[in-house]
């Protein structure tokens, strides 16, 4: 009796027939019919080894074992056609192993329901195409994790025709690189974070720039304005055609208007007006 080779994971194997080399049928309990070409039909009543076996000369057979197990083995292609409905109930575990390719074609609706965990492992590439509307929903408060192994240099890419819409927060532990980032309200960073500008700097058509912790003292910037509750530090220069200052502390400072007034001013003295200062403003 030849049995199916046991899979590597040991999930299942074909049960051995009760009529093996050590337990041959006993006369007269075994009633067998053998045709000229080699077809056989056995109804074996051997005590404790009762079985029924129908076998084709090619080796294809159906056998019912003493404990109620049934083995259906096809030495060739197998076909099963049901004209109307078909229902399958399996009370225990179900193991399916396909050692070649598999094609499943459902012409209408397919519903898949899993009562517990659903684990999917793909050894190669995976492609999913949806031609109609689609949706992915988790009906619980559990998180969803999409993991691309960083140790292998993997990346996660989301390609959309128009927009990627998030109704919640987006937390990024690394860097966000984008051609354009649009925010309806504001773009915020953590207490130790910051925002870096590209070669064109920060440009704004409808809003200005507010820097600092949002308080009544830090209003929302208006177009063309910069609001900050802290200092503005520059290693070279801060350029503006006009300026309004409250308290200002400067080591070296010069401007066109004040320099002109200082360099050209005179004083009225008893001996007549003085000349402009000989030492010009630095």
Backbone as CSV, one residue per row, in Angstrom:
resi,resn,N_x,N_y,N_z,CA_x,CA_y,CA_z,C_x,C_y,C_z
1,UNK,0.843,-1.188,0.000,0.000,0.000,0.000,0.881,1.242,0.000
2,UNK,0.742,2.107,-0.973,1.528,3.322,-1.083,0.774,4.479,-0.439
3,UNK,1.448,5.228,0.423,0.831,6.372,1.080,1.431,7.657,0.548
4,UNK,0.684,8.726,0.738,1.139,10.033,0.289,2.328,10.490,1.112
5,UNK,3.289,11.124,0.460,4.455,11.632,1.170,4.033,12.678,2.191
6,UNK,4.530,12.580,3.407,4.149,13.480,4.481,4.724,14.873,4.230
7,UNK,3.896,15.918,4.360,4.411,17.272,4.137,5.499,17.626,5.130
8,UNK,6.322,18.598,4.764,7.433,19.000,5.614,6.972,19.552,6.955
9,UNK,5.824,20.266,6.970,5.366,20.860,8.228,4.621,19.874,9.101
10,UNK,4.395,18.651,8.632,3.735,17.634,9.439,2.279,17.920,9.724
11,UNK,1.634,18.744,8.880,0.256,19.118,9.161,-0.701,17.942,8.971
12,UNK,-0.459,17.081,7.998,-1.330,15.923,7.797,-0.631,14.938,6.882
13,UNK,-1.110,13.733,6.870,-0.603,12.703,5.970,-1.732,11.720,5.701
14,UNK,-1.625,11.038,4.612,-2.667,10.076,4.235,-2.660,8.884,5.196
15,UNK,-3.805,8.543,5.790,-3.832,7.386,6.701,-3.616,6.079,5.947
16,UNK,-2.935,5.178,6.588,-2.636,3.893,5.972,-3.863,2.993,5.997
17,UNK,-4.019,2.209,4.964,-5.148,1.292,4.891,-5.033,0.197,5.952
18,UNK,-6.208,-0.292,6.431,-6.214,-1.401,7.393,-5.745,-2.699,6.751
19,UNK,-5.782,-2.752,5.423,-5.330,-3.958,4.702,-3.919,-3.725,4.198
20,UNK,-2.953,-3.651,5.116,-1.569,-3.464,4.721,-0.843,-4.809,4.731
21,UNK,0.473,-4.762,4.596,1.238,-6.010,4.510,1.139,-6.824,5.797
22,UNK,0.963,-6.168,6.940,0.897,-6.884,8.215,-0.517,-7.291,8.600
23,UNK,-1.501,-6.688,7.968,-2.894,-6.979,8.303,-3.686,-7.255,7.029
24,UNK,-3.382,-8.367,6.384,-4.095,-8.735,5.167,-5.494,-9.221,5.508
25,UNK,-6.436,-9.043,4.583,-7.799,-9.523,4.833,-7.819,-11.028,5.134
26,UNK,-8.728,-11.444,5.974,-8.837,-12.846,6.402,-10.057,-13.477,5.742
27,UNK,-9.832,-14.609,5.125,-10.933,-15.371,4.525,-11.745,-16.014,5.641
28,UNK,-13.044,-16.055,5.572,-13.930,-15.649,4.464,-14.560,-14.287,4.679
29,UNK,-13.930,-13.451,5.528,-14.572,-12.170,5.838,-14.467,-11.165,4.701
30,UNK,-13.485,-11.327,3.846,-13.297,-10.364,2.774,-14.001,-10.834,1.510
31,UNK,-14.928,-10.022,1.042,-15.636,-10.323,-0.200,-15.106,-9.381,-1.274
32,UNK,-14.420,-9.931,-2.254,-13.768,-9.125,-3.271,-14.228,-9.532,-4.659
33,UNK,-14.379,-8.502,-5.498,-14.696,-8.727,-6.906,-13.584,-8.091,-7.721
34,UNK,-12.995,-8.894,-8.609,-11.895,-8.430,-9.442,-12.261,-8.676,-10.894
35,UNK,-12.160,-7.617,-11.718,-12.480,-7.770,-13.130,-11.242,-8.175,-13.911
36,UNK,-11.447,-8.476,-15.171,-10.342,-8.944,-16.007,-9.271,-7.869,-16.195
37,UNK,-9.674,-6.575,-16.253,-8.687,-5.512,-16.483,-7.975,-5.101,-15.200
38,UNK,-8.527,-5.510,-14.043,-7.856,-5.182,-12.790,-8.641,-4.297,-11.851
39,UNK,-9.898,-3.959,-12.182,-10.721,-3.203,-11.244,-11.080,-4.112,-10.068
40,UNK,-11.156,-3.523,-8.846,-11.500,-4.318,-7.674,-12.547,-3.606,-6.839
41,UNK,-13.377,-4.423,-6.182,-14.359,-3.911,-5.224,-14.327,-4.850,-4.030
42,UNK,-13.955,-4.313,-2.878,-13.808,-5.126,-1.678,-14.765,-4.646,-0.596
43,UNK,-15.411,-5.607,0.052,-16.207,-5.361,1.257,-15.637,-6.298,2.315
44,UNK,-14.781,-5.755,3.172,-13.989,-6.546,4.104,-14.628,-6.492,5.490
45,UNK,-15.000,-7.646,6.020,-15.578,-7.757,7.361,-14.587,-8.351,8.353
46,UNK,-13.309,-8.339,8.040,-12.308,-8.850,8.967,-12.444,-8.119,10.296
47,UNK,-12.596,-8.798,11.422,-12.812,-8.137,12.707,-11.740,-7.092,13.004
48,UNK,-12.206,-5.921,13.407,-11.381,-4.776,13.771,-10.664,-4.150,12.572
49,UNK,-10.909,-4.647,11.380,-10.313,-4.066,10.181,-11.372,-3.940,9.080
50,UNK,-12.601,-3.689,9.476,-13.697,-3.612,8.514,-13.500,-2.388,7.595
51,UNK,-13.636,-2.620,6.316,-13.412,-1.537,5.363,-14.146,-1.836,4.066
52,UNK,-14.299,-0.775,3.255,-14.878,-0.872,1.918,-13.942,-0.151,0.971
53,UNK,-13.604,-0.804,-0.162,-12.646,-0.207,-1.094,-13.097,-0.458,-2.525
54,UNK,-13.118,0.646,-3.278,-13.405,0.566,-4.710,-12.212,1.159,-5.427
55,UNK,-11.566,0.301,-6.280,-10.312,0.726,-6.897,-10.335,0.488,-8.399
56,UNK,-9.859,1.502,-9.136,-9.695,1.390,-10.588,-8.349,0.732,-10.877
57,UNK,-8.240,0.146,-12.041,-7.008,-0.547,-12.404,-5.803,0.393,-12.454
58,UNK,-6.043,1.740,-12.625,-4.958,2.718,-12.669,-4.395,3.024,-11.283
59,UNK,-5.120,2.613,-10.252,-4.704,2.904,-8.889,-5.627,3.868,-8.176
60,UNK,-6.427,4.641,-8.901,-7.380,5.546,-8.284,-8.385,4.754,-7.463
61,UNK,-8.624,5.193,-6.206,-9.494,4.400,-5.338,-10.235,5.282,-4.344
62,UNK,-11.295,4.691,-3.785,-12.015,5.227,-2.639,-12.030,4.135,-1.586
63,UNK,-11.594,4.457,-0.372,-11.557,3.445,0.683,-12.105,4.031,1.974
64,UNK,-12.952,3.245,2.640,-13.512,3.601,3.939,-12.866,2.723,4.995
65,UNK,-12.275,3.360,6.016,-11.485,2.669,7.023,-12.342,2.229,8.213
66,UNK,-11.805,1.360,9.056,-12.574,0.842,10.196,-13.090,1.943,11.135
67,UNK,-12.360,3.015,11.313,-12.791,4.075,12.231,-13.687,5.109,11.568
68,UNK,-14.055,4.910,10.307,-14.919,5.843,9.605,-14.184,6.812,8.699
69,UNK,-12.845,6.791,8.708,-12.087,7.650,7.792,-12.329,7.218,6.357
70,UNK,-12.212,8.185,5.458,-12.367,7.883,4.028,-11.217,8.525,3.269
71,UNK,-10.631,7.774,2.378,-9.548,8.252,1.526,-9.993,8.143,0.082
72,UNK,-9.878,9.260,-0.627,-10.192,9.278,-2.062,-8.942,9.760,-2.771
73,UNK,-8.293,8.889,-3.490,-7.025,9.206,-4.134,-7.154,9.009,-5.631
74,UNK,-6.732,10.039,-6.383,-6.855,10.037,-7.834,-5.458,10.026,-8.443
75,UNK,-5.136,9.003,-9.207,-3.862,8.916,-9.919,-4.034,9.521,-11.308
76,UNK,-4.265,10.797,-11.349,-4.509,11.505,-12.599,-5.186,12.818,-12.281
77,UNK,-5.821,13.435,-13.269,-6.565,14.669,-13.048,-7.887,14.351,-12.359
78,UNK,-8.328,15.257,-11.472,-9.597,15.073,-10.781,-10.567,16.186,-11.128
79,UNK,-11.835,15.840,-11.314,-12.878,16.802,-11.657,-14.086,16.541,-10.776
80,UNK,-14.653,17.613,-10.236,-15.878,17.508,-9.446,-16.796,18.637,-9.877
81,UNK,-17.978,18.288,-10.387,-18.907,19.272,-10.946,-20.235,19.153,-10.217
82,UNK,-20.726,20.272,-9.685,-22.023,20.325,-9.025,-22.904,21.297,-9.793
83,UNK,-24.021,20.819,-10.308,-24.888,21.651,-11.141,-25.626,22.689,-10.302
84,UNK,-26.022,22.341,-9.095,-26.738,23.291,-8.235,-25.866,23.648,-7.036
85,UNK,-26.474,23.869,-5.883,-25.747,24.313,-4.699,-24.941,23.175,-4.095
86,UNK,-23.896,23.560,-3.326,-23.096,22.582,-2.605,-22.734,23.156,-1.246
87,UNK,-22.857,22.338,-0.216,-22.560,22.754,1.147,-21.533,21.806,1.747
88,UNK,-20.524,22.375,2.396,-19.464,21.581,3.011,-19.349,22.005,4.473
89,UNK,-19.418,21.050,5.384,-19.262,21.309,6.807,-18.096,20.483,7.331
90,UNK,-17.131,21.141,7.931,-15.973,20.467,8.519,-15.940,20.849,9.996
91,UNK,-16.116,19.889,10.865,-16.175,20.159,12.296,-14.784,20.402,12.903
92,UNK,-13.764,19.830,12.307,-12.417,19.971,12.847,-11.539,20.825,11.958
93,UNK,-10.257,20.488,11.934,-9.277,21.244,11.146,-9.334,20.840,9.677
94,UNK,-9.005,21.791,8.818,-8.947,21.524,7.381,-7.570,21.934,6.878
95,UNK,-6.869,21.011,6.235,-5.546,21.266,5.674,-5.610,21.081,4.155
96,UNK,-5.172,22.088,3.434,-5.133,22.025,1.974,-3.711,22.357,1.540
97,UNK,-3.100,21.455,0.811,-1.750,21.696,0.296,-1.767,21.547,-1.218
98,UNK,-1.328,22.575,-1.917,-1.276,22.573,-3.376,0.185,22.714,-3.769
99,UNK,0.722,21.724,-4.443,2.148,21.732,-4.789,2.415,22.332,-6.173
100,UNK,1.406,22.905,-6.750,1.555,23.608,-8.021,0.848,24.947,-7.937
101,UNK,0.407,25.465,-9.063,-0.343,26.717,-9.095,-1.805,26.460,-8.772
102,UNK,-2.506,27.512,-8.341,-3.932,27.413,-8.022,-4.654,28.614,-8.610
103,UNK,-5.810,28.379,-9.209,-6.644,29.430,-9.777,-8.056,29.300,-9.206
104,UNK,-8.574,30.378,-8.642,-9.934,30.417,-8.129,-10.661,31.532,-8.864
105,UNK,-11.724,31.184,-9.580,-12.467,32.150,-10.375,-13.913,32.190,-9.869
106,UNK,-14.289,33.294,-9.227,-15.645,33.480,-8.708,-16.328,34.496,-9.613
107,UNK,-17.361,34.086,-10.330,-18.007,34.962,-11.302,-18.929,35.978,-10.648
108,UNK,-19.333,35.721,-9.407,-20.199,36.670,-8.706,-19.551,37.054,-7.389
109,UNK,-20.334,37.227,-6.359,-19.839,37.747,-5.080,-19.113,36.668,-4.284
110,UNK,-18.049,37.087,-3.589,-17.291,36.201,-2.715,-17.293,36.804,-1.322
111,UNK,-17.751,36.052,-0.340,-17.780,36.489,1.049,-16.882,35.565,1.866
112,UNK,-15.939,36.157,2.591,-15.006,35.401,3.419,-15.108,35.932,4.840
113,UNK,-15.434,35.052,5.771,-15.597,35.440,7.168,-14.715,34.557,8.033
114,UNK,-13.902,35.188,8.883,-12.997,34.467,9.772,-13.398,34.799,11.203
115,UNK,-13.678,33.763,12.007,-14.130,33.984,13.363,-13.044,34.413,14.319
116,UNK,-11.803,34.113,14.010,-10.698,34.471,14.897,-9.618,35.177,14.082
117,UNK,-8.361,34.815,14.295,-7.260,35.480,13.607,-7.185,35.054,12.140
118,UNK,-6.656,35.953,11.317,-6.448,35.690,9.892,-4.987,36.006,9.601
119,UNK,-4.204,34.996,9.259,-2.783,35.155,8.992,-2.516,34.849,7.515
120,UNK,-1.875,35.786,6.841,-1.559,35.627,5.422,-0.064,35.826,5.238
121,UNK,0.586,34.848,4.650,2.018,34.934,4.391,2.272,34.671,2.909
122,UNK,2.969,35.587,2.254,3.270,35.490,0.832,4.780,35.440,0.681
123,UNK,5.282,34.367,0.093,6.720,34.210,-0.044,7.329,35.065,-1.134
124,UNK,6.526,35.448,-2.122,7.037,36.275,-3.221,6.327,37.612,-3.269
125,UNK,6.065,38.111,-4.466,5.379,39.383,-4.642,3.876,39.211,-4.476
126,UNK,3.196,40.311,-4.176,1.742,40.290,-4.020,1.151,41.489,-4.723
127,UNK,0.122,41.261,-5.538,-0.559,42.318,-6.278,-2.059,42.170,-6.084
128,UNK,-2.734,43.246,-5.715,-4.189,43.250,-5.566,-4.753,44.354,-6.449
129,UNK,-5.728,44.018,-7.298,-6.350,44.998,-8.198,-7.857,45.032,-7.920
130,UNK,-8.376,46.238,-7.726,-9.804,46.431,-7.496,-10.300,47.386,-8.572
131,UNK,-11.250,46.949,-9.392,-11.727,47.760,-10.506,-12.909,48.647,-10.121
132,UNK,-13.565,48.356,-9.008,-14.690,49.168,-8.565,-14.341,49.938,-7.316
133,UNK,-15.354,50.362,-6.576,-15.121,51.059,-5.318,-14.543,50.091,-4.299
134,UNK,-13.801,50.639,-3.350,-13.135,49.775,-2.398,-13.087,50.469,-1.042
135,UNK,-12.916,49.669,-0.016,-12.830,50.202,1.330,-12.172,49.190,2.239
136,UNK,-11.451,49.704,3.245,-10.787,48.843,4.219,-11.125,49.397,5.590
137,UNK,-11.800,48.598,6.415,-12.298,49.085,7.685,-12.001,48.076,8.780
138,UNK,-11.555,48.577,9.924,-11.355,47.741,11.113,-12.430,48.117,12.117
139,UNK,-13.293,47.168,12.470,-14.426,47.446,13.344,-14.048,47.245,14.807
140,UNK,-12.981,47.882,15.256,-12.567,47.822,16.645,-11.627,48.980,16.896
141,UNK,-11.147,49.069,18.154,-10.218,50.141,18.492,-8.764,49.706,18.335
142,UNK,-8.543,48.600,17.641,-7.181,48.101,17.467,-6.444,48.927,16.411
143,UNK,-5.121,48.963,16.542,-4.289,49.674,15.579,-4.049,48.817,14.345
144,UNK,-3.721,49.467,13.255,-3.326,48.800,12.013,-1.858,49.128,11.765
145,UNK,-1.060,48.102,11.544,0.371,48.293,11.327,0.747,47.820,9.929
146,UNK,1.363,48.692,9.143,1.938,48.342,7.853,3.447,48.408,8.025
147,UNK,4.101,47.262,7.897,5.522,47.181,8.238,6.334,46.790,7.012
148,UNK,7.297,47.627,6.695,8.280,47.313,5.672,9.619,47.221,6.372
149,UNK,10.225,46.056,6.381,11.379,45.768,7.228,12.510,46.759,6.973
150,UNK,12.826,47.621,7.958,13.906,48.603,7.731,15.281,47.963,7.649
151,UNK,15.437,46.767,8.230,16.751,46.125,8.194,17.110,45.681,6.783
152,UNK,16.100,45.502,5.924,16.339,45.096,4.548,16.246,46.273,3.582
153,UNK,16.079,47.479,4.126,16.001,48.654,3.274,14.679,48.780,2.558
154,UNK,13.609,48.232,3.118,12.308,48.296,2.475,11.674,49.662,2.614
155,UNK,10.747,49.984,1.723,10.042,51.260,1.735,8.559,51.003,1.528
156,UNK,7.734,51.885,2.045,6.289,51.817,1.860,5.875,52.963,0.967
157,UNK,5.251,52.664,-0.155,4.855,53.683,-1.124,3.343,53.670,-1.305
158,UNK,2.739,54.854,-1.221,1.315,55.030,-1.465,1.166,55.945,-2.668
159,UNK,0.632,55.425,-3.770,0.455,56.197,-4.995,-1.032,56.467,-5.202
160,UNK,-1.413,57.732,-5.291,-2.803,58.096,-5.513,-2.909,58.978,-6.744
161,UNK,-4.094,58.944,-7.367,-4.300,59.782,-8.531,-4.477,61.243,-8.174
162,UNK,-5.087,61.526,-7.002,-5.324,62.916,-6.611,-4.788,63.178,-5.211
163,UNK,-5.551,62.775,-4.183,-5.209,63.143,-2.815,-5.129,61.924,-1.913
164,UNK,-4.364,62.084,-0.826,-4.346,61.139,0.282,-4.937,61.860,1.481
165,UNK,-6.121,61.444,1.924,-6.847,62.151,2.971,-6.752,61.386,4.284
166,UNK,-6.323,62.078,5.355,-6.261,61.508,6.698,-7.174,62.329,7.595
167,UNK,-8.128,61.653,8.254,-9.027,62.362,9.152,-8.450,62.481,10.558
168,UNK,-7.374,61.751,10.849,-6.747,61.818,12.155,-5.360,62.415,12.078
169,UNK,-4.573,62.174,13.099,-3.218,62.707,13.167,-2.238,61.816,12.403
170,UNK,-1.169,62.435,11.941,-0.096,61.726,11.269,1.174,61.897,12.090
171,UNK,1.691,60.783,12.629,2.912,60.815,13.428,4.033,60.156,12.631
172,UNK,5.106,60.869,12.419,6.223,60.384,11.627,7.476,60.446,12.492
173,UNK,8.144,59.303,12.644,9.370,59.275,13.413,10.599,59.658,12.617
174,UNK,10.456,59.727,11.308,11.592,60.070,10.456,11.391,61.407,9.770
175,UNK,11.603,61.430,8.482,11.571,62.663,7.694,10.433,62.581,6.689
176,UNK,9.727,63.697,6.511,8.720,63.818,5.462,9.321,64.642,4.324
177,UNK,9.367,64.043,3.152,9.887,64.730,1.973,8.746,64.902,0.975
178,UNK,8.475,66.122,0.576,7.352,66.374,-0.320,7.672,67.565,-1.206
179,UNK,7.091,67.571,-2.396,7.211,68.737,-3.272,6.449,69.921,-2.674
180,UNK,5.235,69.650,-2.187,4.402,70.694,-1.580,3.661,70.068,-0.402
181,UNK,3.618,70.779,0.733,2.816,70.378,1.886,1.797,71.478,2.143
182,UNK,0.500,71.161,2.043,-0.568,72.108,2.288,-1.270,71.746,3.585
183,UNK,-1.497,72.728,4.438,-2.200,72.524,5.695,-3.349,73.513,5.777
184,UNK,-4.566,73.021,6.120,-5.719,73.912,6.240,-5.586,74.825,7.447
185,UNK,-4.957,74.350,8.520,-4.827,75.186,9.715,-3.367,75.530,9.981
186,UNK,-2.555,74.566,10.396,-1.169,74.856,10.706,-0.330,73.595,10.569
187,UNK,0.979,73.786,10.558,1.953,72.707,10.517,2.740,72.784,11.819
188,UNK,2.594,71.757,12.683,3.175,71.799,14.024,4.275,70.759,14.166
189,UNK,5.245,71.083,15.049,6.303,70.145,15.385,6.352,69.972,16.891
190,UNK,7.090,68.981,17.360,7.229,68.738,18.778,8.085,69.797,19.457
191,UNK,8.241,69.688,20.806,9.014,70.711,21.537,10.476,70.774,21.146
192,UNK,11.008,69.675,20.619,12.414,69.648,20.215,12.571,69.620,18.701
193,UNK,11.457,69.769,17.993,11.515,69.664,16.539,11.617,71.013,15.870
194,UNK,11.570,70.993,14.572,11.646,72.215,13.790,11.190,71.948,12.378
195,UNK,11.140,72.996,11.574,10.726,72.895,10.177,11.843,73.480,9.331
196,UNK,12.309,72.736,8.360,13.373,73.197,7.467,12.790,73.557,6.116
197,UNK,13.295,74.614,5.527,12.819,75.070,4.231,13.775,74.635,3.131
198,UNK,13.230,74.490,1.948,14.029,74.111,0.798,14.681,75.297,0.139
199,UNK,15.080,75.150,-1.119,15.831,76.192,-1.815,15.015,77.463,-2.025
200,UNK,13.685,77.344,-2.043,12.829,78.513,-2.223,12.360,79.096,-0.897
201,UNK,12.840,78.534,0.247,12.437,79.044,1.542,10.973,78.759,1.822
202,UNK,10.381,79.571,2.710,8.957,79.477,3.006,8.230,80.556,2.215
203,UNK,7.327,80.151,1.373,6.540,81.103,0.606,5.083,80.952,0.978
204,UNK,4.365,82.065,1.076,2.975,82.042,1.473,2.215,83.100,0.710
205,UNK,1.107,82.691,0.106,0.292,83.639,-0.650,-0.857,84.182,0.203
206,UNK,-1.412,83.366,1.094,-2.590,83.773,1.858,-2.328,83.864,3.351
207,UNK,-1.136,83.546,3.811,-0.845,83.591,5.240,0.598,83.933,5.494
208,UNK,0.882,84.379,6.712,2.247,84.714,7.086,2.884,83.582,7.860
209,UNK,3.789,83.930,8.794,4.527,82.941,9.557,4.479,83.326,11.028
210,UNK,3.983,82.416,11.886,3.950,82.626,13.326,4.885,81.632,13.983
211,UNK,5.780,82.132,14.863,6.769,81.286,15.512,6.632,81.441,17.014
212,UNK,6.470,80.304,17.706,6.370,80.336,19.145,5.184,79.532,19.629
213,UNK,5.010,79.481,20.957,3.886,78.760,21.541,2.614,79.568,21.318
214,UNK,1.554,78.946,20.782,0.320,79.705,20.509,-0.262,80.311,21.784
215,UNK,-0.273,81.611,21.891,-0.845,82.367,23.006,-1.491,83.616,22.433
216,UNK,-2.263,84.344,23.269,-2.798,85.627,22.759,-1.726,86.594,22.303
217,UNK,-0.495,86.440,22.886,0.592,87.324,22.464,1.143,86.955,21.102
218,UNK,0.807,85.773,20.600,1.276,85.340,19.283,0.074,85.211,18.358
219,UNK,-0.284,86.281,17.684,-1.454,86.196,16.795,-1.159,85.368,15.554
220,UNK,-2.232,85.002,14.891,-2.093,84.284,13.623,-1.528,85.245,12.582
221,UNK,-0.507,84.796,11.892,0.174,85.675,10.942,-0.737,86.046,9.787
222,UNK,-0.600,87.260,9.343,-1.333,87.746,8.181,-0.403,87.697,6.978
223,UNK,-0.925,87.789,5.772,-0.053,87.708,4.596,1.095,88.707,4.642
224,UNK,2.283,88.193,4.389,3.466,89.039,4.344,4.058,89.387,5.685
225,UNK,3.551,88.820,6.803,4.033,89.183,8.132,4.665,87.984,8.818
226,UNK,5.613,88.286,9.740,6.235,87.276,10.579,6.017,87.675,12.033
227,UNK,5.386,86.777,12.818,5.182,87.019,14.229,6.001,86.014,15.024
228,UNK,6.733,86.509,16.028,7.506,85.628,16.872,7.554,86.193,18.284
229,UNK,7.481,85.298,19.309,7.585,85.730,20.700,9.029,85.667,21.172
230,UNK,9.922,85.168,20.356,11.338,85.091,20.706,12.178,85.938,19.787
231,UNK,13.483,85.840,19.909,14.372,86.648,19.061,14.462,86.086,17.649
232,UNK,14.865,86.940,16.751,15.188,86.536,15.386,16.701,86.653,15.242
233,UNK,17.385,85.560,15.075,18.839,85.530,14.998,19.269,85.296,13.559
234,UNK,20.228,86.053,13.126,20.743,85.906,11.771,22.252,86.036,11.802
235,UNK,22.948,85.154,11.120,24.407,85.219,11.067,24.892,86.283,10.101
236,UNK,24.015,86.772,9.223,24.425,87.785,8.242,23.615,89.069,8.412
237,UNK,22.361,89.065,8.024,21.594,90.314,8.068,20.115,89.995,8.090
238,UNK,19.347,90.910,8.689,17.888,90.896,8.612,17.502,92.104,7.777
239,UNK,16.942,91.896,6.622,16.674,92.965,5.671,15.189,93.278,5.638
240,UNK,14.863,94.585,5.736,13.482,95.032,5.619,13.495,96.504,5.247
241,UNK,12.582,96.955,4.386,12.571,98.391,4.014,12.183,99.286,5.178
242,UNK,11.326,98.862,6.061,10.937,99.633,7.237,10.911,98.701,8.433
243,UNK,10.939,99.263,9.622,10.909,98.457,10.835,10.258,99.208,11.972
244,UNK,9.542,98.487,12.823,8.928,99.041,14.027,9.478,98.272,15.208
245,UNK,10.150,98.960,16.148,10.821,98.304,17.258,10.317,98.880,18.569
246,UNK,10.185,97.999,19.563,9.880,98.451,20.909,11.183,98.666,21.645
247,UNK,11.650,97.663,22.358,12.950,97.709,23.016,13.951,97.013,22.108
248,UNK,15.042,97.682,21.774,16.007,97.126,20.840,17.401,97.246,21.440
249,UNK,18.166,96.181,21.348,19.539,96.160,21.837,20.426,95.739,20.674
250,UNK,21.364,96.607,20.285,22.232,96.319,19.156,23.642,96.785,19.465
251,UNK,24.614,95.963,19.157,26.016,96.339,19.325,26.452,97.233,18.167
252,UNK,26.269,96.797,16.982,26.581,97.577,15.787,25.336,97.660,14.939
253,UNK,24.888,98.863,14.646,23.693,98.996,13.825,23.804,100.254,12.988
254,UNK,23.370,100.206,11.801,23.371,101.373,10.922,22.155,101.304,10.028
255,UNK,21.628,102.466,9.698,20.546,102.529,8.734,20.712,103.798,7.919
256,UNK,20.125,103.883,6.791,20.337,104.989,5.853,19.847,106.309,6.428
257,UNK,18.664,106.326,7.037,18.071,107.587,7.504,18.861,108.171,8.664
258,UNK,19.105,107.325,9.697,19.825,107.836,10.867,21.270,108.205,10.535
259,UNK,21.914,107.452,9.658,23.280,107.787,9.270,23.322,109.131,8.549
260,UNK,22.377,109.389,7.689,22.336,110.673,6.959,22.103,111.845,7.903
261,UNK,21.182,111.649,8.873,20.898,112.738,9.818,22.129,113.041,10.677
262,UNK,22.808,111.974,11.150,23.968,112.186,12.019,25.125,112.847,11.262
263,UNK,25.378,112.305,10.078,26.529,112.823,9.343,26.314,114.254,8.848
264,UNK,25.072,114.711,8.747,24.838,116.069,8.220,24.325,117.055,9.232
265,UNK,24.197,116.645,10.492,23.585,117.579,11.444,24.608,118.629,11.905
266,UNK,24.109,119.812,12.313,24.928,120.916,12.826,24.324,121.400,14.141
267,UNK,25.091,122.131,14.914,24.617,122.695,16.172,24.712,124.224,16.105
268,UNK,23.773,124.927,16.750,23.815,126.387,16.848,24.676,126.748,18.057
269,UNK,25.783,127.496,17.808,26.719,127.871,18.878,26.827,129.399,18.936
270,UNK,27.388,129.952,20.052,27.538,131.438,20.152,28.353,132.017,19.006
271,UNK,29.301,131.268,18.476,30.145,131.768,17.395,29.566,131.443,16.028
272,UNK,28.322,130.861,16.018,27.704,130.501,14.740,27.519,128.989,14.617
273,UNK,26.851,128.546,13.583,26.584,127.099,13.416,27.872,126.309,13.240
274,UNK,27.834,125.108,13.814,28.977,124.239,13.662,28.919,123.498,12.342
275,UNK,30.017,122.907,11.990,30.035,122.072,10.774,29.553,120.680,11.136
276,UNK,29.215,119.879,10.129,28.838,118.488,10.422,29.973,117.762,11.102
277,UNK,29.663,116.671,11.827,30.702,115.930,12.555,31.791,115.454,11.591
278,UNK,33.042,115.599,12.078,34.151,115.107,11.250,34.193,113.580,11.265
279,UNK,33.830,112.972,12.401,33.803,111.501,12.499,32.425,111.017,12.091
280,UNK,32.392,110.370,10.981,31.122,109.878,10.479,30.619,108.691,11.313
281,UNK,29.291,108.456,11.213,28.703,107.317,11.951,29.253,106.013,11.361
282,UNK,29.617,105.125,12.241,30.169,103.834,11.796,29.008,102.909,11.500
